[in-house]
Amino acid sequence: MKIRHHSGRKAVVSALTAASLALASTAIVLPGAQAAPSPALAPAVLAAAAPSGAVPLTPEGAPQTIPGLSSWTAADGEFMLGAGAKVIGADAVLTGDLAAQLSEVLGRSVGTAATGALAGDVVVAVDASRSPELGQEGYELTVGETIKVTGATDTGAFYGAQTVTQLLTQGNQVAKGTSVDVPEYAERGVGLCACQVTISLESLERTMKDMAYNKLNQLWLETKLKSEAYPKANFWAYYTKEEAAQITAWAKKYHVELVLEVNSPGHMRPWLYNYPELQLVNKSGQKKVEQLDISKPEAFEMVTKLADEYAAAFPDQPYWHMGGDEYMMGDSYANYPQFAAFVAAHPEIFPAGSGPGDVFIWFMNKVNAHVKSTGKTLRIWNDGVPSSSKIQLDKDIVVEHWLNSGLKPQALLDAGHDVQNSSQALYFNRPGNYRVNLQGLWNSGWTPRTFDGGTTVVDVPGKGKVIGAKLSAWPDDTPAATEAQVEEQIFATTRFLAQATWGGPKPAADYPSFAALTNKLGRAPGYESYDRTPIGDGAYRLSTAGLSVNAAGTGVTVSDAAAEKWTFTATSDHYYKIAAENGQCLAMAGGVLWLQAPMQQDLAPSLSECTTSNRNVNNLQKWEILKKADGYLIRNAITQLPLSVNTSGALTQEASDVRAAASFALAGEVAASIETPDRLVPGTPATVTVTVDNRTSERLKGVKVTPSVPEGWTLDRKQFVPGNIPAGEQVVATFTATPPSGATYGDSTITAKTTYQVGTEKLSITSTATSVLSCSAAPVRPVAAVVDSYNNGGGEVTPGSNAIDGDPNTFWGTAWTPSNAPMPHTITVDLGGAMDICAVNLLPRQGNSSGAANGRILGWELYVGDTADAPGTKVAEGSFPDVAALQTVALPELATGRFITLKALTEQKGNPWTTLAEFTVDAAAAG
């Protein structure tokens, strides 16, 4: 783990987060030193470098991938990746992209060639004659003396290349055989609502990379484009046409289809805010700020002009999504007499008996006619379509079904509509009210034919078919999560959705095994294309254009005054907290709010009490630091607006196309850090890395790095002497430390003293890292859990499986609805086989709500046994503090068994409940 050390008079402590679980950072006050750069903590497990060994097989005997291969015909023997393997193929783009991915996976440069494949090489080919068999996206995988993928198109070959990357991420030996791998569903999507807020271009590219890695092919974006037709709507958040072109280019590169949406006519506040004359007005004269009055001709003009602008900015996309949901949410057409009047005034349109709902259908059909005239297909959400109407919805409109309301999905198919399953079972939102129960979906055998409400459908030949499914992420309470946290939130579900929509045999026997595979395969190679934490923790003087940035009360000034120090502290989700010398944190707050976020342009940042307990304020105090050629850009993590200096000389947030983002200079000092593995195993060598970073304007002389380990440990060398370090550069020293075989389990501290000279002054920095000495290099996740009670009422289900799903945002909770289950409570976990156990790791329920602390365990007992029928032998007992941090119970001696039972005796506040977010075990193979 990495520990950072700072100069100055205060110690800074980095809080333990649920996402990092076992990572903690502590700051020590030392003279003349600041923090070294921190590593970018990935939002999910990253693929390991230089893998070796055999790629594991699925229950059907195929090599494991996500999604699983559609078919597999085994052959004798194994492919062995050559030590100097190349990627061979005539398409330079395909071979170059795959070589770049494999270079990262293998930790070496992988070359390419057009021809001349040798045993151990990888071959990528495109053969258009295979189209009848492989279609647009399928490919053939042949594993023999080489690994070869053949697609009928570059898209098919590209997906085959992703399969190769996943295989070689797991090992360098692959079972020989062949597969014709073709998707079952045409649409395999991710939906991101950049609605009223924005999503950074960097995050969009990361998402598309990760989609491609898992063969997901459609990205839905509800967003705002800077408009020429409606310039008064050009306030943040929006994308410019130049940014639209970049998004389109990435979509082409990653073989992703874009579906753009302006949610009309029901969610149009970003467009109607400065066009109130188009807002719907009820019979009491009250304007509806979200709703467009579709009885006005200007409404159709607005919707179609926007559709045309988007089509020009995002060319070559086959669809336009007009939304159509929640037009009368919480309201009634009866409150709007203009609709009945409109029907009455147009008998040539509306047959006898038509009502206000027919106006809605007429409007969508009219938009559809316009969209078709431009060569595109219209898409809408299902819940706005009335169950019955005189005017029928055009059959060529694609319906995305998310809510069990209105026409049922089978009725839509019978009527001739193609339907995408966008079920709220696959919904996320930033407050976390929507939670995807992946294990439940897996165990139920969910497919895109299972819709919200549990309805299962069949295609209707000659009419409608299910064309696929997508997950959706919504920013209902935008400050509740950063976009990096959203990326982490959807990680596991993208893999599940990839499997369900590709449609082949599952690559794992059960959900815990599938979850383990998702973590093993990790993110797409190249997911992190730049350093997201480019500076180290510590104090910096901050300036722009030669002017200093200083605190002034609860505000910030830019002037020629002497610069004060700002303390930058990296967060676990790749941002920074920036604290002034008065201890308060830089934040965005106030102004006009959009989805609770201060998106107002030219709004000045402020200073407020640094916090991690208030989720929203905490996130509004986070800042992205992006390295640019001439300095650093500073951008708020929530608003995505960079800081710049306005014409009045004030520091404010502003869109970069309105005013160029400021380039900031950060003047620091000397920093040193030490990094060790989170866990060490007695008798096993471990790498210790010490980084010395010279952020000053002077050369460091006589630099020496001297590590120190606990008594009885060995080091491969006593000292590293780099000598001089030029200004602005760093050196990295590595040592190998080995704890003795009989070392006692528990925390172990390794230090490194760095001495150096600046001018005539001799200085030193001592860096400290604490690792856990354990019987396993990583915690073991149990394969199953049995509990005495769980809640299954009041709309919330909290099974024991939540405690072993690897997601700290879910939890096991004993029954509270309709009645409480009495204490004590037990959870018994299965390790899948007998193991030597040295510790148990328990993460309490996470969250910032008032109920998040409910069920925290006070008194407890721990048992280890060989069967699930009896708790076994008591191996530890005690009590936990009333905190949300990870609790590790180190056993007094090794205990051998397959099953571990935690008995909760009492709750912190005397309540009858027990909750637990995660249960992992430090264990090794019995022996």
ABEGO torsion letter per residue (X at the ends): XBBBBBBEABBBBBBBBAAAGABBBBBBBBBGBBBBBBBBBBABBBBBBGBBEBBBBBAAGBBBBOBBBABBBBBBEBBBBBAABBBBEABAAAAAAAAAAAAAAAGBBBBBBABGBBBGBBBBBBBAAAAAAAEAABBBBBBBABBBBBBABAAAAAAAAAAAAAAAAAEABBBBEBBBBBBABABBBBBBBBBGBBBBAAAAAAAAAAAAAAGBABBBBBBBBBBAABAAABBOBBBBAAAAAAAAAAAAAAGBBBBBBBBOAABAAAAAAABAAABBBBAAGBBBAABBBAABAAAAAAAAAAAAAAAAABBGBABBBAEGBGAABGBBAAABAAAAAAAAABAAABBBGBBAAAAAAAAAAAAAAAAAAAGBBBBBBAAABBABBABBBBAABBBBBABBBEBBAAAAAAAGBBBBBABAAABBBAAGABBBBAAAAAAAGBBAABBBGGBBBBBBBGBBBBAEBBBBBBBABAAABBAAAAAAAAAAAAAAAAAAAAGBBBABABAAAAAAAAAAAEBBBGABABBABABBBEBBBBBBGGBBBBBBEABBBBBABBBBBBBBBBBAAGBBBBBBAAGBBBBBBEEBBBGGBBABBGBBBBBBBBBAABAAAAAAABBBBBBBAAEBBBBBAAAGBBBBBBAAGBBBBBBAAABBBBBBBBBBBBBBBBBBBABBBBGBBBBBBBBBBBABABBBBGBBBBBBBBBGBBBABABBBAEBBBBGBBBBBBBBBBBBAABBBEBBBBBBBBBBBBEABBBBBBBBBBBBBBABABBBBBABBBBABBBBBGGBBBBAAAAAAGBAABBBBBBAOABBBBOBBBBBBBAGEBBBBABBBBBBBBEABAAAABGBBBBBBBBBBABAABAEBBABBEBBBBBABBBBBBBABBBBEABBBBBBABBAAGBABBBBABBBBBBBBBX
